[in-house]
Amino acid sequence: MVDKLIPNDPRVQTKTANLNGKTYSYILAEPENGKPLNTIFLIHGFPDMAFGWRYQIPHLVSLGLRVVVPDMIGYAGTDAPEDPKEYTFKKISDDLAKLVEHVGVSSIILGGHDWGGAVVYRMAMYYPKLLSAVFSVCTPFVQPQKQYRAMSDLPNFKYQIQLRGPDLVENLKTKEKIGQFLAGIYGAPSKEGKPAFSVEHGCYFDRLDGIGSSPLVSDSELDFYAEKFSRNGMRGPTNWYRTGELNFEDEKELAESGEPVRFEMPFLFITAKKDAALPPSLSEGMERSFRSLTRGQVDATHWALWEKPAEINQYLEEFLVGQIGRKASL
């Protein structure tokens, strides 16, 4: 049985920081015995929050790490600006660099899942000296592009058309509806036994009433999620899907330079075999962008952090053993 945090777990602190004029909420977990060997930041994706790392936080603390897990912009206790410009990879990387400064360390280990996985690659592009090692779960690296192409052009990303439009915001305005949506995207079937979400379509709103229980989160965990999401609604979380062209413009000059991005710090990439949105095949050829890339795979869907926590934690421990202690916290 893998140890995990519970809602409002007394083993961790919830703190806030002002980062470039925005208030971020974050989980802070410190090792019980002595000075941390290093500091690790964990970055969540959609639709998730810092609590999404509940299976990993206790294990990483047991390795002697200080663990910092922000609610990303738009989510839970963090500010949720209306303007998608606040959600670009560059802006978020700037915010995370400020959080590193706020925590008071000179470098960190950085990990992410889903959108958080996309963030860690961009953070490594913009602030390489702050990162001693990096990992991503599910999300592959994509080089900056010379021509803009919407991700939703790909069949496995068709759901993003719905998410960047108004429908999710308009249809999910109450805690109850948000809870039904979250249950569906976390694998709960409709009362007819059909999926409530698919990568080809998005959310099937007509299947939410009477939805069953998620196999991945308990009722108390789902209630905790729904309560946090209802604080600001779905505009902030879905703003991440409105940043495609903004991110492209930020990276255009780098793409046109002709020099592909190459990462010098050690990286770990863990794929999920049954991930419908981010199948392992998307990562083919990634190796040429890294000096040192370690790969792993788990037999799981997109929610690998929760479905296979013991395997994920083992991969992280094996990867981090060589990094813990290097560039230790000041």
Stockholm file with secondary structure:
# STOCKHOLM 1.0

chainA/1-330         MVDKLIPNDPRVQTKTANLNGKTYSYILAEPENGKPLNTIFLIHGFPDMAFGWRYQIPHLVSLGLRVVVPDMIGYAGTDAPEDPKEYTFKKISDDLAKLVEHVGVSSIILGGHDWGGAVVYRMAMYYPKLLSAVFSVCTPFVQPQKQYRAMSDLPNFKYQIQLRGPDLVENLKTKEKIGQFLAGIYGAPSKEGKPAFSVEHGCYFDRLDGIGSSPLVSDSELDFYAEKFSRNGMRGPTNWYRTGELNFEDEKELAESGEPVRFEMPFLFITAKKDAALPPSLSEGMERSFRSLTRGQVDATHWALWEKPAEINQYLEEFLVGQIGRKASL
#=GR chainA/1-330 SS CCCCCCTTCTTSEEEEEEETTEEEEEEEECCSSSSCSEEEEEECCTTCCGGGGTTTHHHHHHTTEEEEEECCTTSTTSCCCSCGGGGSHHHHHHHHHHHHHHHTCSCEEEEEETHHHHHHHHHHHHCGGGEEEEEEESCCCCCCCSSCCCGGGSGGGTHHHHHHSSHHHHHCCSHHHHHHHHHHHTTCBCTTSCBSEETTTEECGGGCTTCCCCSSSCHHHHHHHHHHHHTTCSHHHHHGGGCHHHHHHHHHHHHHTSCCCCBCSCEEEEEETTCSSSCGGGGTTGGGGBSSEEEEEESCCTTHHHHSHHHHHHHHHHHHTTTTTTTCCC
#=GC SS_cons         CCCCCCTTCTTSEEEEEEETTEEEEEEEECCSSSSCSEEEEEECCTTCCGGGGTTTHHHHHHTTEEEEEECCTTSTTSCCCSCGGGGSHHHHHHHHHHHHHHHTCSCEEEEEETHHHHHHHHHHHHCGGGEEEEEEESCCCCCCCSSCCCGGGSGGGTHHHHHHSSHHHHHCCSHHHHHHHHHHHTTCBCTTSCBSEETTTEECGGGCTTCCCCSSSCHHHHHHHHHHHHTTCSHHHHHGGGCHHHHHHHHHHHHHTSCCCCBCSCEEEEEETTCSSSCGGGGTTGGGGBSSEEEEEESCCTTHHHHSHHHHHHHHHHHHTTTTTTTCCC
//
